[in-house]
């Protein structure tokens, strides 16, 4: 537990293990069986990827979550050791979160989450969250059930908060606590009929001064203090093979810019570059963009 060293980004939740299956197409037509490339299981869900992303960009990072006393939990512990990311764990009695990701030839992903792992009584230890928040500049909160109960603790500690609502449809009540308690909200336009309307509702009903809606190859929409801007997509530095982790990479790079004092448009530019880079990395790898590469690509002209 850190007592003196400041943490730049405290990541809460989102630790888990994915099994990656490359399929011939999505949606996958019914068949009795398919022959697919090697199915690989590796540590890394949304919180893990944000933590790896900000760590690779040179920010002091700490990750806290509930994981199981199982093989999958060991994979997560090993990942954090390898990446030099301090990890505080609490026991999740039903075992570590896991999912199966189906990935199509165009890089699109369909995730199947094992909903049996979470329990309604799961909580991150309040005293531990308080101690970590007290020495943190910023907290990024994953969209997992126990993290909702940590939001008031983070708010009381005075730390700035971000969250990612992923493919929220703008109506599902579960997401609202996260949407309304964060100062910075990320989400995808994937399930939004009217992205601007949802972004403005988040800002009007909650604390967020900045809302970012990522739109894949269309770039991102940025709402700051009521002013809406569009950020063009970055050109991927290699062929697109997989969209896994692109949103997490965007969030990590945006936070890098934010904590460096960059204006929101620059932060979002970093995000589009990191997200595009993530799409060139197969989901079976846990490769994230580093600081030198990000800054080098950001120095070039944006795509029109």
N, C-alpha and C positions, 0 to 999 in steps of 0.2 A: 504494500500500500504506500503510494507516494505521500510524503509529509512536507517536503520542501520544494521539490522540483515541480515547476509549473507544467501542466498539461495543456497543450494547445487545443486538442479536440478529444473530448470524452465521448466515445461511441457506446450507446446503450442498446442491447438486444441485437437480434439478427444474426446470431451465430448458428451455423447448421451445416449439414452435409448434403450434397447433391449427387445423384447418379445421372450421368449424361448419356442420352441415347440419341444418336443421329439417325433420323428416319428419312425415307425417300420423299415424303411430301407432308405438308400440313394444310388442312386437316388430314388425318391419316384414315384412309378408307378401311372399313372392316375387312379383316382377313384372319384366318386361323393362326397364321404365323408370318413373320417377316425375318429375313436375314439382314442383319445390321452390322456396322463396324463395331469394334470393341466397345463394350459398355464399361465406362470407368466411373468410379466413385471417388470424390475428392471433397475436402473441407472447403467451405466458402459459400455463404449466403449473403444477404444484403449488408448486414452489419460488418461481417468479415471483410467484404470488398471495400466498403467505405473506410474502414480502419487501415487496410492495406494501401488504399489510394492516398490518404492523407499522410501516412507514414512515408511512402515512396516519394512524396513531394517535400519531405523534410520537416514535417510538423510533428511535434511531440504528441504521441497518441496513447490512449489507454482505452481498453475495451472491457465491458462488463456484461455478463449475461448468465442465464441458467443453461447448463448443459448436463448431460447424463454421465453416470459412471459406467460408460460403455465404450466400445471400439470407436464409434463415431465421435464421442467426446475426446478420445485420445487423438483423433485426426485433427480436431480443432486446436487442441493444446499444442500439438506439434507444429501446425501452421503458424501460430503466433510466436512460438519460440524461434522458428526459422526466419521470420520476418522482423524479429526484434520488437514485437508489440506486447507490452505488458497486458496481461489478461487476468481479470478478477472473475472468478466463477462461483456461482451458487448451484446447488444440486437441483436438477430437474428430475423428479422421481420417475416420470414416465419415459425418460430417455431423451437423447439429443434430437433436436429438430432435424428432419430430413425431407427430401423431395426428390422426385424424378423429373428431369427436364428433357422434353422431346425437342430436338432441334432440326429444323428443315434445311434443305439445300441453300435457301436464300438467307439463312441466319436467323429466321424467326424462331421464337421459343414458345413452348407451351409447358408450364410448370404444374406438376401434380404434387400438392403438399400433403404430407401425412398429418392429418388433423388430430390423431390420437395422442400426440406427444404432450400437448398443452393441457393444463388443468386450470380451472377457474380460480383456484387459490394460489397459483404461482405468483410470487412477488420477487423483485430485486430487493436485497436487504437495504432498508431505508438508511440506517446509519452509515453503511458503506457508500451509498449514493451521495449522501450529504458530505462525507469526507472527500470523495473524489471531486464533487462539484466545487467544493471550496477552493481547490487548487487548479481549476480548469478555466480556460478562457471561453470555451464554447462546448455545448453538448449537442450531439446529433442523435436523435431518438428514432430507433427503428419501429416499424409498424407492427409490433408484436404485443400480445395482451399484457404481460407484466409491465411493459414500459409505460403504459397509460397511467399506472399508479405511481410512477416515478415523476411524472410531470409537475405536480405541485411541489415536490421536494426540490426539483431543479429551479422552479420559479422562485421559491423562497430563498434559494442560495444566490439569486441574482445573476446567474449565468445565462448567456444568450442561448437560444434553443433553435435548432432546425429539425425538420422531419421530412420524410419522403412518403407521400400518399400512394405512390406507384400508379396503378391503373384505376384509381377511384372513379366512380361514375358521378360523383357530386351529390349523391343522395344517401348512400349507405351510412346509417348512423354511427357504426363502429369507428369510422375514420374521423368523426367530428372533434373528439377531444384532442387528437393530434393536430388537426387543421387549425383549431382555434387557440391552442396554447403556445404554438411555435411563433417565433419572430420571423423565421424564414421557412417557407413551405415550398417543397418540390413536389411535382406530380407529373404524370404523363397525360397527353391528350388522347390516348388510345381509346378510352371509354367515354369521352366527353363530346356531347353533341354541340355544345357551345363553350369552348375553352375560356373565352374572355368572361362570360357570365359567371362561370364557376370561380375563376380567379378573383373576380371582384367580390363575390360573395364571401370567399375565404377572408379577404382583407377587411371587409365590412363587419363581419361577425366575430372575428378573432383579433389577435394581437399582431398578426403579420404585417410588416411594412413592405415586405418583398415576397412575391409569389412567382415561381418559375414553372412554366409548363413545357416540358420537353416534347418535341414532335418528330423525333427520329430524323429522317432525311430532309425534313422541312425545317430543321433547326430548333429554335425554342422561342417561347413568348415570355416576356419579362414585364411584370407589373411592379413598379416601385413608386410608393407614395401616390398611387392613383394614375400614374402615367404608364401607358402600355407601349412596349417596343418589341420589335422582332429581331432576333439574332440569327443570321444565316448559319446553316450547317457547315461544319468543317469537312474538307475533303479527306476521306480515310487515307492513311499513308500506305496502305496495302489492300488487297481484295477483302471485301466483307465476307466473313465466314460464320459469325455468331453474334447475336445481340445480347447474350448473357452478360450482365455486369455493366452495360453501357450507362444506365441511369445512375448506378452507384459511382461510376467513374466521373460522370458529370457533376454529381453532388460533391465528391471529394475535391475536384479541381476548383469548383466554385468556392468552397470553403477555404482553399488555399489562397485564392485571390482576396476573399473577404478579410481574412486575418492578416493579409499583407497590406490592407488599406486600399485596395484597388476599387474603382467605381463599379457599380453593378454590371454595366455592359462589358467591362473587361473580365469580370468574374465569369459571366455567362459565356464569353468567348473561350476562356480556359475550359469551361465545361463542355462545350461542343467539340473541342479538340480532343479532350480526354475520352469523351463518349465515342467519337469516331475511331480513335485508336483501339478502344475496347472491342469494337466490332470486328477488328482484324485478328483477334486472339481466340483460338478455339476454347470452348467452355471447359475442356479437360485440363487446361492450364490456368494458373492463377497469376498471370502476368499483368501488371498495371504500369501505366506510364510514369516515368520519373521526372523530377524537376527540370533537369537539363533539356530533356526531349520536349517537354511541354513548352518551356520558354522559347526554345528554338522554333518550334512550329508556330507559336503565337507571334513571333517576330515577322512571319511571312504574311502575305496579303490574305484576308479572308475571302472565302468563295462568295461570288456575287449571288 
